[in-house]
């Protein structure tokens, strides 16, 4: 049995341009602290090694404090660490991968095509590659096949799955299926993907371990992977993010209690999280008071953004007295609406779709 951790896309020293300088610096410091949480997870899981599938750094310019924190974290144990540089932290003569003194247990891949590095104590072979420029049209898995020699064969690729013309190291499912790998650890996509299989190879994106904005939402982290000969791969997602982003929709209406809807959205949110709530619904007078809502709930999250996306209520009965097919339709529907046991939810849909059909619309004005 072999257990290891698959992480990617840490984007250390991201600029956080949307934040004031002091907050941006604090977030970069938080990214360095993430390294300790990652290594603690490896220790607790007794992982044989750690795979980092690219974009460990956000760019070529890296603060000395970040290099120091990374090297200190990765050198905490003798556990091997394998890194495939990505399109953000691509390998050059002056990149941190060349200029920093990494611990001896860290191996950095250096070629655009896959090269092998043995993890002898674990009877495993790791195959990784490197971006050597901000883009690469090289298919890392092209014409690759791992030997069937009883060892575990694991790929470590920063690449773009299913996009043959991509400039970010295209990886095709048929290439995965032909690779003979037991597992393919992918980086580049920032949301974790569900594990999938092509041929005998299980593959997945671990996503980024901590979001930097509302395009990287949810409980992000990494995968703990367990392989055993003759058995299906076991993958467990391990959350690592201390600062999380959530974007939610609160759908109300004329009778909505907007405060209650915001409270529901805040369930599970901590004061380290950023939350964006979009308030929707069809209202005539019951518009949400964003200023009052912000004042009441701002302290419940590290950042609370409220958006009013409500729309003006339509009076769909307004044409009921018309001497027309529309008027006849509305009068018949209104009689059913006024019945004591009327299913008004279904009748509302019938009303909206009926009006749309009579007006020749493709979709109802919900």
ZABA-719768 format. One record per residue (C-alpha): residue in three letters; x, y, z negated. Coordinates in nm, 4 decimals. Layout:
N
SITE resn       xx       yy       zz
SITE  ALA        X        Y        Z
...
END
This chain:
366
SITE resn       xx       yy       zz
SITE  UNK   0.0000   0.0000   0.0000
SITE  UNK   0.1183   0.3528   0.0826
SITE  UNK  -0.0184   0.6759  -0.0655
SITE  UNK   0.0800   1.0241   0.0506
SITE  UNK  -0.0536   1.3802   0.0720
SITE  UNK  -0.1355   1.5579   0.3985
SITE  UNK  -0.1509   1.9399   0.3898
SITE  UNK  -0.1096   2.2136   0.6498
SITE  UNK  -0.1513   2.5820   0.7342
SITE  UNK  -0.0463   2.7380   0.4043
SITE  UNK   0.0341   3.0642   0.5915
SITE  UNK   0.2579   3.1867   0.3122
SITE  UNK   0.3151   3.5633   0.3179
SITE  UNK   0.0005   3.6378   0.5159
SITE  UNK  -0.0362   4.0191   0.5280
SITE  UNK  -0.3955   4.0379   0.3922
SITE  UNK  -0.4366   4.3601   0.5884
SITE  UNK  -0.7979   4.4092   0.4796
SITE  UNK  -0.6874   4.4501   0.1166
SITE  UNK  -0.5181   4.7454  -0.0557
SITE  UNK  -0.1395   4.6938  -0.0879
SITE  UNK  -0.1492   4.5941  -0.4552
SITE  UNK  -0.4230   4.3362  -0.3988
SITE  UNK  -0.2473   4.2015  -0.0906
SITE  UNK   0.0713   4.1538  -0.2926
SITE  UNK  -0.1277   3.9765  -0.5630
SITE  UNK  -0.2771   3.7389  -0.3063
SITE  UNK   0.0690   3.6579  -0.1685
SITE  UNK   0.1791   3.5806  -0.5226
SITE  UNK  -0.1268   3.3574  -0.5529
SITE  UNK  -0.0150   3.1692  -0.2419
SITE  UNK   0.3164   3.0952  -0.4129
SITE  UNK   0.1281   2.9606  -0.7132
SITE  UNK  -0.0654   2.7346  -0.4768
SITE  UNK   0.2610   2.5523  -0.4094
SITE  UNK   0.2769   2.4410  -0.7719
SITE  UNK  -0.0820   2.3115  -0.7579
SITE  UNK   0.0027   2.1163  -0.4442
SITE  UNK   0.3089   1.9577  -0.6022
SITE  UNK   0.1203   1.8811  -0.9226
SITE  UNK  -0.1367   1.6951  -0.7142
SITE  UNK   0.1429   1.4938  -0.5492
SITE  UNK   0.2824   1.4039  -0.8898
SITE  UNK  -0.0563   1.3104  -1.0361
SITE  UNK  -0.1349   1.0926  -0.7349
SITE  UNK   0.2141   0.9405  -0.7434
SITE  UNK   0.2401   1.0168  -0.3739
SITE  UNK   0.5246   0.8561  -0.1830
SITE  UNK   0.5759   1.1728   0.0212
SITE  UNK   0.4197   1.5006   0.1313
SITE  UNK   0.3399   1.5921   0.4918
SITE  UNK   0.3143   1.9599   0.5903
SITE  UNK   0.1669   1.9872   0.9394
SITE  UNK   0.2889   2.3316   1.0401
SITE  UNK   0.2301   2.7014   0.9714
SITE  UNK   0.3753   2.6773   0.6249
SITE  UNK   0.4677   3.0432   0.6810
SITE  UNK   0.2418   3.3013   0.8432
SITE  UNK   0.5265   3.4416   1.0522
SITE  UNK   0.8991   3.4766   1.0994
SITE  UNK   0.9467   3.7410   0.8303
SITE  UNK   0.9289   3.5815   0.4866
SITE  UNK   0.9907   3.7396   0.1470
SITE  UNK   1.2872   3.5965  -0.0498
SITE  UNK   1.0491   3.5323  -0.3406
SITE  UNK   0.8432   3.3062  -0.1163
SITE  UNK   1.1443   3.1047  -0.0006
SITE  UNK   1.2540   3.0684  -0.3619
SITE  UNK   0.9081   2.9565  -0.4737
SITE  UNK   0.8766   2.7085  -0.1856
SITE  UNK   1.2184   2.5527  -0.2402
SITE  UNK   1.1636   2.5327  -0.6165
SITE  UNK   0.8261   2.3634  -0.5715
SITE  UNK   0.9373   2.1151  -0.3046
SITE  UNK   1.2491   2.0311  -0.5060
SITE  UNK   1.0606   1.9539  -0.8264
SITE  UNK   1.0902   1.5825  -0.7542
SITE  UNK   1.2926   1.3589  -0.5253
SITE  UNK   0.9743   1.2813  -0.3285
SITE  UNK   1.0422   1.3253   0.0453
SITE  UNK   0.8739   1.6204   0.2165
SITE  UNK   0.8302   1.6300   0.5959
SITE  UNK   0.7572   1.9551   0.7810
SITE  UNK   0.6595   2.0123   1.1443
SITE  UNK   0.6934   2.3856   1.2220
SITE  UNK   0.3833   2.5327   1.3892
SITE  UNK   0.3043   2.8181   1.6245
SITE  UNK   0.3208   3.0788   1.3456
SITE  UNK   0.6408   2.9530   1.1801
SITE  UNK   0.8063   2.8248   1.4962
SITE  UNK   1.1678   2.7174   1.4750
SITE  UNK   1.4366   2.9629   1.5904
SITE  UNK   1.7978   3.0261   1.4965
SITE  UNK   1.6858   3.2990   1.2539
SITE  UNK   1.3696   3.1421   1.1153
SITE  UNK   1.3516   3.0536   0.7435
SITE  UNK   1.3792   2.6857   0.8359
SITE  UNK   1.7322   2.7563   0.9619
SITE  UNK   1.8497   3.0243   0.7209
SITE  UNK   1.7142   2.8994   0.3851
SITE  UNK   1.8776   2.6297   0.1761
SITE  UNK   1.6020   2.3709   0.1431
SITE  UNK   1.6268   2.0881  -0.1104
SITE  UNK   1.7799   1.7645   0.0164
SITE  UNK   1.4458   1.5820  -0.0019
SITE  UNK   1.2958   1.8113   0.2665
SITE  UNK   1.3158   1.7087   0.6310
SITE  UNK   1.2250   1.9626   0.9012
SITE  UNK   1.1534   1.8371   1.2514
SITE  UNK   1.3241   2.0348   1.5267
SITE  UNK   1.2171   1.9084   1.8705
SITE  UNK   0.9012   1.9836   2.0762
SITE  UNK   0.8465   1.6101   2.1308
SITE  UNK   0.8160   1.3572   1.8535
SITE  UNK   1.1254   1.2388   1.6732
SITE  UNK   1.1429   0.9757   1.4008
SITE  UNK   1.2455   0.9991   1.0384
SITE  UNK   1.2404   0.6895   0.8213
SITE  UNK   1.1026   0.6800   0.4704
SITE  UNK   1.2995   0.3655   0.3918
SITE  UNK   1.1803   0.3124   0.0360
SITE  UNK   0.8193   0.3061   0.1588
SITE  UNK   0.8684   0.0994   0.4764
SITE  UNK   0.7292   0.3915   0.6751
SITE  UNK   0.8358   0.5986   0.9740
SITE  UNK   0.7268   0.9615   1.0133
SITE  UNK   0.7159   1.1123   1.3610
SITE  UNK   0.7128   1.4912   1.3808
SITE  UNK   0.7786   1.7756   1.6207
SITE  UNK   0.8353   2.1517   1.6132
SITE  UNK   0.7160   2.4595   1.7942
SITE  UNK   1.0256   2.6460   1.9133
SITE  UNK   0.8227   2.9432   2.0424
SITE  UNK   0.4816   3.0956   1.9610
SITE  UNK   0.3211   2.8640   2.2152
SITE  UNK   0.3846   2.5224   2.3635
SITE  UNK   0.2105   2.3276   2.6389
SITE  UNK   0.4058   2.0134   2.5539
SITE  UNK   0.1833   1.7199   2.4598
SITE  UNK   0.3591   1.5834   2.1487
SITE  UNK   0.1997   1.2393   2.1879
SITE  UNK   0.2491   1.2034   2.5636
SITE  UNK   0.4029   0.8649   2.6518
SITE  UNK   0.4560   0.7879   2.2831
SITE  UNK   0.3994   0.4463   2.1293
SITE  UNK   0.5025   0.3328   1.7821
SITE  UNK   0.6639  -0.0050   1.7413
SITE  UNK   0.4575  -0.2879   1.5948
SITE  UNK   0.7172  -0.3896   1.3363
SITE  UNK   0.5167  -0.4249   1.0143
SITE  UNK   0.5988  -0.0759   0.8887
SITE  UNK   0.3567   0.2156   0.8546
SITE  UNK   0.3856   0.4611   1.1448
SITE  UNK   0.2601   0.8134   1.0772
SITE  UNK   0.2440   1.1145   1.3088
SITE  UNK   0.2825   1.4735   1.1895
SITE  UNK   0.1585   1.7152   1.4544
SITE  UNK   0.0634   2.0813   1.4636
SITE  UNK  -0.1572   2.0862   1.7698
SITE  UNK  -0.4862   2.1514   1.9454
SITE  UNK  -0.7079   1.8445   1.9589
SITE  UNK  -0.9027   1.7697   2.2754
SITE  UNK  -0.7862   2.0754   2.4728
SITE  UNK  -0.5581   1.9552   2.7553
SITE  UNK  -0.4749   2.3077   2.8803
SITE  UNK  -0.4109   2.4555   2.5369
SITE  UNK  -0.0904   2.6483   2.4717
SITE  UNK  -0.0816   2.5091   2.1184
SITE  UNK   0.0611   2.1585   2.1674
SITE  UNK  -0.2381   1.9764   2.3184
SITE  UNK  -0.3349   1.6457   2.1609
SITE  UNK  -0.5771   1.4229   2.3505
SITE  UNK  -0.7815   1.1454   2.1936
SITE  UNK  -0.6662   0.8996   2.4576
SITE  UNK  -0.3070   0.9844   2.3610
SITE  UNK  -0.3922   0.9186   1.9962
SITE  UNK  -0.5547   0.5876   2.0877
SITE  UNK  -0.2447   0.4800   2.2843
SITE  UNK   0.0036   0.5936   2.0172
SITE  UNK  -0.0031   0.2872   1.7932
SITE  UNK   0.0157   0.5156   1.4882
SITE  UNK  -0.1541   0.4150   1.1663
SITE  UNK  -0.2331   0.7763   1.0783
SITE  UNK  -0.2009   1.1146   1.2498
SITE  UNK  -0.1749   1.4187   1.0204
SITE  UNK  -0.2905   1.7252   1.2132
SITE  UNK  -0.2436   2.0957   1.1489
SITE  UNK  -0.3587   2.4132   1.3280
SITE  UNK  -0.7347   2.4105   1.2581
SITE  UNK  -0.8127   2.5830   0.9275
SITE  UNK  -1.1281   2.3968   0.8331
SITE  UNK  -1.0818   2.0357   0.7190
SITE  UNK  -1.2296   1.7839   0.9585
SITE  UNK  -1.3946   1.4538   0.8886
SITE  UNK  -1.1563   1.1620   0.9417
SITE  UNK  -1.1964   1.0012   1.2830
SITE  UNK  -1.0394   0.7093   1.4654
SITE  UNK  -0.9043   0.6550   1.8155
SITE  UNK  -0.7767   0.3070   1.8855
SITE  UNK  -0.6195   0.1916   1.5604
SITE  UNK  -0.5178   0.5456   1.4608
SITE  UNK  -0.7029   0.7433   1.1946
SITE  UNK  -0.6606   1.1179   1.2369
SITE  UNK  -0.7834   1.4405   1.0797
SITE  UNK  -0.7106   1.8063   1.0171
SITE  UNK  -0.6500   1.8830   0.6504
SITE  UNK  -0.7387   2.2506   0.7038
SITE  UNK  -0.5737   2.5330   0.5151
SITE  UNK  -0.5519   2.4840   0.1360
SITE  UNK  -0.6795   2.8327   0.0535
SITE  UNK  -0.8856   3.0787   0.2561
SITE  UNK  -0.7722   3.4289   0.3477
SITE  UNK  -1.1062   3.5651   0.4692
SITE  UNK  -1.4653   3.4814   0.5531
SITE  UNK  -1.3523   3.2816   0.8559
SITE  UNK  -1.1953   3.0311   0.6143
SITE  UNK  -1.4813   2.9515   0.3793
SITE  UNK  -1.5469   2.6879   0.1183
SITE  UNK  -1.3541   2.4604  -0.1134
SITE  UNK  -1.0358   2.4130   0.0890
SITE  UNK  -0.7457   2.1851   0.0061
SITE  UNK  -0.5681   1.8794   0.1461
SITE  UNK  -0.6084   1.5038   0.1940
SITE  UNK  -0.4775   1.2229  -0.0235
SITE  UNK  -0.4274   0.9306   0.2131
SITE  UNK  -0.3902   0.5639   0.1196
SITE  UNK  -0.2906   0.3062   0.3794
SITE  UNK  -0.2822  -0.0685   0.3335
SITE  UNK  -0.1968  -0.3270   0.5965
SITE  UNK  -0.5091  -0.4864   0.7395
SITE  UNK  -0.7467  -0.2474   0.5594
SITE  UNK  -0.9216   0.0743   0.6635
SITE  UNK  -0.7424   0.3960   0.5710
SITE  UNK  -0.8754   0.5639   0.2581
SITE  UNK  -0.8879   0.9446   0.2673
SITE  UNK  -0.9918   1.1621  -0.0250
SITE  UNK  -1.0208   1.5384   0.0059
SITE  UNK  -0.8566   1.7240  -0.2832
SITE  UNK  -0.9605   2.0910  -0.3330
SITE  UNK  -0.6728   2.3274  -0.4099
SITE  UNK  -0.8116   2.6767  -0.3514
SITE  UNK  -0.8206   2.9150  -0.6451
SITE  UNK  -0.9542   3.2012  -0.4327
SITE  UNK  -1.2497   3.0825  -0.2234
SITE  UNK  -1.4659   3.2595   0.0347
SITE  UNK  -1.8360   3.1897   0.0850
SITE  UNK  -2.0762   3.3380   0.3397
SITE  UNK  -2.4422   3.2656   0.2590
SITE  UNK  -2.7845   3.3653   0.3918
SITE  UNK  -3.0705   3.4534   0.1543
SITE  UNK  -3.3972   3.4406   0.3452
SITE  UNK  -3.6805   3.6363   0.1833
SITE  UNK  -3.9875   3.8256   0.2938
SITE  UNK  -4.2489   4.0740   0.1791
SITE  UNK  -4.2928   3.8947  -0.1537
SITE  UNK  -3.9260   3.8130  -0.2052
SITE  UNK  -3.7519   3.8692  -0.5360
SITE  UNK  -3.4165   3.9778  -0.3964
SITE  UNK  -3.2451   3.9633  -0.7350
SITE  UNK  -3.3462   3.6003  -0.7796
SITE  UNK  -3.2229   3.5147  -0.4314
SITE  UNK  -2.8845   3.6734  -0.5048
SITE  UNK  -2.8647   3.4831  -0.8351
SITE  UNK  -2.9228   3.1578  -0.6456
SITE  UNK  -2.6379   3.2423  -0.4093
SITE  UNK  -2.4092   3.3120  -0.7052
SITE  UNK  -2.4560   2.9623  -0.8429
SITE  UNK  -2.1129   2.7973  -0.8584
SITE  UNK  -1.9285   3.1210  -0.7712
SITE  UNK  -1.6412   3.2214  -1.0007
SITE  UNK  -1.4810   3.5592  -1.0610
SITE  UNK  -1.1954   3.4431  -0.8350
SITE  UNK  -1.4240   3.3936  -0.5337
SITE  UNK  -1.5352   3.6316  -0.2594
SITE  UNK  -1.8995   3.6076  -0.1580
SITE  UNK  -2.0840   3.7592   0.1371
SITE  UNK  -2.4645   3.7412   0.1237
SITE  UNK  -2.6757   3.8301   0.4244
SITE  UNK  -3.0344   3.9105   0.3257
SITE  UNK  -3.2858   3.8209   0.5937
SITE  UNK  -3.6602   3.8054   0.6364
SITE  UNK  -3.9506   3.9984   0.7799
SITE  UNK  -4.0612   4.2815   0.5506
SITE  UNK  -4.2758   4.5925   0.5716
SITE  UNK  -4.1891   4.7732   0.2490
SITE  UNK  -3.9933   4.5252   0.0361
SITE  UNK  -3.6487   4.6161   0.1671
SITE  UNK  -3.3620   4.5034  -0.0597
SITE  UNK  -3.1914   4.7786  -0.2615
SITE  UNK  -2.8289   4.6978  -0.1828
SITE  UNK  -2.6892   4.9665  -0.4133
SITE  UNK  -2.8790   4.8334  -0.7137
SITE  UNK  -2.7943   4.4722  -0.6301
SITE  UNK  -2.4237   4.5505  -0.5968
SITE  UNK  -2.4213   4.7387  -0.9263
SITE  UNK  -2.5870   4.4483  -1.1057
SITE  UNK  -2.3898   4.1580  -0.9621
SITE  UNK  -2.0526   4.2945  -0.8450
SITE  UNK  -1.8698   4.1646  -1.1528
SITE  UNK  -1.9821   3.8069  -1.0818
SITE  UNK  -1.7305   3.7614  -0.7991
SITE  UNK  -1.3871   3.8894  -0.6992
SITE  UNK  -1.5570   4.0496  -0.3997
SITE  UNK  -1.9292   4.0740  -0.3341
SITE  UNK  -2.0527   4.1907   0.0053
SITE  UNK  -2.4256   4.2353   0.0656
SITE  UNK  -2.5778   4.2844   0.4091
SITE  UNK  -2.9349   4.3848   0.4873
SITE  UNK  -3.0418   4.1944   0.7972
SITE  UNK  -3.4144   4.2107   0.7256
SITE  UNK  -3.6461   4.3064   1.0106
SITE  UNK  -3.9665   4.5078   1.0187
SITE  UNK  -4.2736   4.2909   0.9769
SITE  UNK  -4.4916   4.2455   1.2825
SITE  UNK  -4.8677   4.2690   1.2499
SITE  UNK  -4.9397   3.9622   1.4578
SITE  UNK  -5.3143   4.0015   1.4012
SITE  UNK  -5.3218   4.3523   1.5495
SITE  UNK  -5.4606   4.2337   1.8861
SITE  UNK  -5.7332   4.0168   1.7340
SITE  UNK  -6.0210   4.2381   1.8591
SITE  UNK  -5.8954   4.2531   2.2168
SITE  UNK  -6.1295   4.1244   2.4874
SITE  UNK  -5.8590   3.8949   2.6189
SITE  UNK  -5.7242   3.5401   2.5937
SITE  UNK  -5.4827   3.6647   2.3276
SITE  UNK  -5.7687   3.8144   2.1254
SITE  UNK  -5.9678   3.4912   2.1529
SITE  UNK  -5.6671   3.2865   2.0413
SITE  UNK  -5.6098   3.5151   1.7399
SITE  UNK  -5.9770   3.5142   1.6337
SITE  UNK  -5.9932   3.1344   1.6417
SITE  UNK  -5.6677   3.1051   1.4483
SITE  UNK  -5.7813   3.3639   1.1931
SITE  UNK  -6.0938   3.1620   1.1137
SITE  UNK  -5.8727   2.8669   1.0282
SITE  UNK  -5.6373   3.0962   0.8320
SITE  UNK  -5.9241   3.2105   0.6078
SITE  UNK  -6.0314   2.8569   0.5155
SITE  UNK  -5.9653   2.7743   0.1436
SITE  UNK  -5.7379   2.4760   0.2187
SITE  UNK  -5.5578   2.6318   0.5162
SITE  UNK  -5.1995   2.5213   0.5829
SITE  UNK  -5.0727   2.8750   0.6346
SITE  UNK  -4.7125   2.7727   0.6902
SITE  UNK  -4.8131   2.5645   0.9928
SITE  UNK  -5.0621   2.8285   1.1078
SITE  UNK  -4.7914   3.0964   1.0930
SITE  UNK  -4.5747   2.8902   1.3275
SITE  UNK  -4.8746   2.8323   1.5550
SITE  UNK  -4.9402   3.2064   1.5549
SITE  UNK  -4.5797   3.2974   1.6395
SITE  UNK  -4.5367   3.0371   1.9122
SITE  UNK  -4.8860   3.0999   2.0534
SITE  UNK  -4.8214   3.4741   2.0894
SITE  UNK  -4.4833   3.4000   2.2495
SITE  UNK  -4.6466   3.1665   2.5037
SITE  UNK  -4.9209   3.4156   2.5854
SITE  UNK  -4.6613   3.6905   2.6363
SITE  UNK  -4.4462   3.4655   2.8557
SITE  UNK  -4.1543   3.4709   2.6146
SITE  UNK  -3.8967   3.1947   2.5986
SITE  UNK  -3.8715   3.2142   2.2180
SITE  UNK  -4.1061   3.3487   1.9483
SITE  UNK  -4.0226   3.6728   1.7693
SITE  UNK  -3.9718   3.5057   1.4293
END
